């Protein structure tokens, strides 16, 4: 396991110990409403975290399993996006929620190539990642060694055009892409409408998330 992956595993364990919940746990239902037309069995959740998305998919009658640096249930195998422990063409749908911002360029290229490998032809790759994140806002300095790093381990920031270019370079065709305030949509009563309200009022809302669906061609 690489140094970066060791660091991500440390963050994962600390987060579970302190909070016991991830952002993805809270927004899973909202995300599924947005992308439901693109979901088909079998499903892989890459970077499955606590397994909340898998549980939700399975309760809706789907067949889903996951992979993560740290396994928290029988539905989640230990492994990395850069070396997925599955056969070629195994899945029809792959989720990758709040993962790619943690990857260096080489890891990202390898991870997308691995996802393409385990997806069936015409399978869908569903990604979420912060939109236009200013990495400096969460930059901290170690008081002992002076090393500067992102408090959540984010290594890069994405916008829609950057994601389009990267996925196209790996043989994916964009089926859907948009920006949502997923956190607010999950927490606010009638939150499914908040995205359209904010867009209509032209708010530059905080906590924006890119949701992208790409099809393997």
C-alpha positions as CSV (number, residue, x, y, z in Angstrom):
1,X,0.0,0.0,0.0
2,X,1.3,3.5,-0.9
3,X,2.0,6.3,1.6
4,X,-1.0,8.2,0.2
5,X,-3.2,5.1,0.8
6,X,-1.8,4.7,4.3
7,X,-2.7,8.3,5.0
8,X,-6.3,7.9,3.6
9,X,-6.8,4.8,5.8
10,X,-5.7,6.7,8.8
11,X,-8.2,9.5,8.0
12,X,-10.9,6.9,7.5
13,X,-10.3,5.2,10.9
14,X,-10.1,8.6,12.7
15,X,-13.3,9.7,11.1
16,X,-15.2,6.6,12.1
17,X,-13.8,6.8,15.6
18,X,-14.9,10.4,16.1
19,X,-18.1,10.8,14.0
20,X,-19.2,7.3,12.9
21,X,-20.8,8.8,9.8
22,X,-19.6,10.1,6.4
23,X,-21.0,12.8,4.1
24,X,-21.9,10.0,1.7
25,X,-24.0,8.3,4.3
26,X,-26.2,11.4,4.6
27,X,-26.6,12.1,0.9
28,X,-26.9,8.6,-0.5
29,X,-30.7,8.8,-0.9
30,X,-30.5,12.2,-2.7
31,X,-27.8,10.9,-5.0
32,X,-29.8,7.8,-5.9
33,X,-32.8,10.0,-6.9
34,X,-30.6,12.0,-9.2
35,X,-28.9,9.0,-11.0
36,X,-31.5,6.3,-10.7
37,X,-32.1,6.0,-14.4
38,X,-28.5,5.0,-14.9
39,X,-28.3,2.2,-12.3
40,X,-28.3,-1.4,-13.3
41,X,-27.2,-4.6,-11.4
42,X,-24.5,-5.7,-10.6
43,X,-23.2,-2.6,-8.7
44,X,-19.8,-1.8,-7.3
45,X,-19.2,1.1,-4.8
46,X,-15.6,2.1,-4.9
47,X,-14.5,3.8,-1.7
48,X,-17.6,2.4,0.1
49,X,-16.8,3.9,3.5
50,X,-19.3,2.7,6.1
51,X,-21.3,0.9,3.4
52,X,-24.4,3.2,3.7
53,X,-24.9,3.4,-0.1
54,X,-24.6,-0.4,-0.5
55,X,-27.2,-1.0,2.2
56,X,-29.6,1.5,0.6
57,X,-29.1,-0.1,-2.9
58,X,-29.7,-3.5,-1.5
59,X,-32.9,-2.5,0.3
60,X,-34.2,-1.2,-3.0
61,X,-33.7,-4.6,-4.6
62,X,-30.3,-4.1,-6.2
63,X,-27.3,-6.3,-5.9
64,X,-24.4,-4.2,-4.7
65,X,-21.0,-4.7,-3.1
66,X,-18.1,-2.4,-2.3
67,X,-14.4,-2.0,-2.0
68,X,-12.4,0.3,0.3
69,X,-9.0,0.6,1.9
70,X,-10.6,-0.5,5.2
71,X,-13.4,-3.1,5.2
72,X,-16.3,-2.4,7.6
73,X,-18.7,-5.2,6.6
74,X,-19.0,-8.5,4.6
75,X,-20.3,-6.5,1.7
76,X,-17.0,-4.5,1.4
77,X,-13.7,-6.1,0.3
78,X,-10.5,-4.5,1.3
79,X,-8.7,-3.0,-1.7
80,X,-7.8,0.1,-3.7
81,X,-9.3,1.8,-6.7
82,X,-5.9,1.4,-8.3
83,X,-6.0,-2.4,-8.0
84,X,-9.6,-3.6,-7.9
85,X,-10.0,-7.2,-6.8
86,X,-12.6,-8.1,-9.4
87,X,-12.7,-9.8,-12.9
88,X,-12.9,-7.9,-16.1
89,X,-16.4,-6.8,-17.1
90,X,-17.9,-7.8,-13.7
91,X,-20.2,-4.8,-13.1
92,X,-22.9,-2.8,-14.9
93,X,-22.6,0.2,-12.6
94,X,-19.8,1.6,-10.5
95,X,-20.1,4.4,-7.9
96,X,-17.1,6.4,-6.8
97,X,-18.3,9.0,-4.3
98,X,-15.9,11.6,-2.8
99,X,-12.8,9.6,-3.8
100,X,-11.1,11.1,-6.8
101,X,-10.2,14.3,-4.9
102,X,-8.0,12.2,-2.7
103,X,-5.9,10.8,-5.6
104,X,-2.7,12.1,-7.2
105,X,-2.7,12.2,-11.0
106,X,-1.0,8.8,-11.4
107,X,-3.5,7.2,-9.0
108,X,-6.4,8.9,-10.8
109,X,-5.4,7.6,-14.2
110,X,-4.8,4.1,-12.8
111,X,-8.1,4.2,-10.9
112,X,-10.2,5.2,-13.9
113,X,-8.5,2.6,-16.0
114,X,-9.2,-0.1,-13.4
115,X,-12.9,1.0,-13.2
116,X,-13.2,0.8,-16.9
117,X,-11.7,-2.7,-16.8
118,X,-14.3,-4.1,-14.3
119,X,-17.2,-2.4,-16.0
120,X,-19.2,-4.1,-18.7
121,X,-19.4,-2.4,-22.1
122,X,-22.0,0.4,-21.9
123,X,-21.8,0.2,-18.1
124,X,-22.1,3.5,-16.1
125,X,-19.5,5.1,-13.9
126,X,-21.1,7.5,-11.3
127,X,-18.8,9.9,-9.6
128,X,-19.3,12.7,-7.0
129,X,-16.6,15.1,-6.0
130,X,-16.4,18.7,-4.6
131,X,-16.9,21.3,-7.3
132,X,-14.2,24.0,-7.7
133,X,-12.9,23.4,-4.2
134,X,-10.3,26.0,-3.0
135,X,-7.8,23.6,-1.4
136,X,-6.1,26.4,0.5
137,X,-9.2,26.9,2.7
138,X,-8.6,23.5,4.4
139,X,-4.8,23.6,4.3
140,X,-3.1,23.1,7.7
141,X,0.5,22.9,8.8
142,X,1.9,20.2,11.1
143,X,3.2,22.0,14.2
144,X,6.0,19.4,14.6
145,X,7.5,19.1,11.1
146,X,6.0,22.1,9.3
147,X,4.5,20.0,6.5
148,X,1.5,21.6,4.8
149,X,-1.4,19.3,3.9
150,X,-5.2,19.3,3.3
151,X,-7.0,18.4,6.5
152,X,-9.2,15.8,4.7
153,X,-6.5,14.5,2.4
154,X,-7.7,16.2,-0.8
155,X,-4.9,16.4,-3.4
156,X,-6.7,18.2,-6.2
157,X,-9.8,20.1,-7.2
158,X,-12.2,19.5,-10.1
159,X,-14.6,21.4,-12.3
160,X,-16.9,20.0,-14.9
161,X,-14.6,20.5,-17.9
162,X,-11.6,18.8,-16.1
163,X,-13.7,15.7,-15.4
164,X,-15.0,15.6,-18.9
165,X,-11.5,15.7,-20.3
166,X,-10.2,13.0,-18.0
167,X,-13.0,10.6,-18.5
168,X,-13.1,11.1,-22.3
169,X,-9.4,10.2,-22.3
170,X,-10.2,6.9,-20.8
171,X,-12.9,5.9,-23.3
172,X,-15.9,7.2,-21.3
173,X,-18.8,9.2,-22.8
174,X,-20.5,11.7,-20.5
175,X,-24.2,10.8,-20.1
176,X,-25.0,13.4,-17.3
177,X,-23.2,16.1,-15.4
178,X,-24.4,18.8,-13.0
179,X,-23.6,20.6,-9.8
180,X,-25.7,20.1,-6.6
181,X,-25.8,21.2,-3.0
182,X,-26.1,17.6,-1.9
183,X,-25.6,18.3,1.8
184,X,-28.3,20.9,2.0
185,X,-30.6,18.8,-0.2
186,X,-30.2,15.9,2.3
187,X,-30.7,18.0,5.5
188,X,-33.4,20.6,4.6
189,X,-37.1,19.7,4.6
190,X,-38.2,19.3,1.0
191,X,-34.5,19.5,0.2
192,X,-34.9,17.9,-3.2
193,X,-36.2,21.3,-4.4
194,X,-33.4,23.4,-2.9
195,X,-31.1,22.8,-5.9
196,X,-33.6,24.3,-8.3
197,X,-34.4,27.2,-6.0
198,X,-30.8,28.2,-5.5
199,X,-30.1,27.9,-9.3
200,X,-33.2,30.0,-10.0
201,X,-32.1,32.7,-7.6
202,X,-28.5,32.4,-8.9
203,X,-27.0,31.7,-5.5
204,X,-23.3,30.7,-5.4
205,X,-24.0,28.1,-2.7
206,X,-21.3,26.6,-0.5
207,X,-20.6,22.8,-0.5
208,X,-21.1,22.3,-4.2
209,X,-20.8,18.7,-5.5
210,X,-20.3,17.6,-9.1
211,X,-22.4,14.6,-10.0
212,X,-21.3,12.9,-13.2
213,X,-22.4,9.8,-15.0
214,X,-20.1,8.4,-17.7
215,X,-20.8,5.4,-20.0
216,X,-18.1,3.0,-21.0
217,X,-18.0,2.9,-24.8
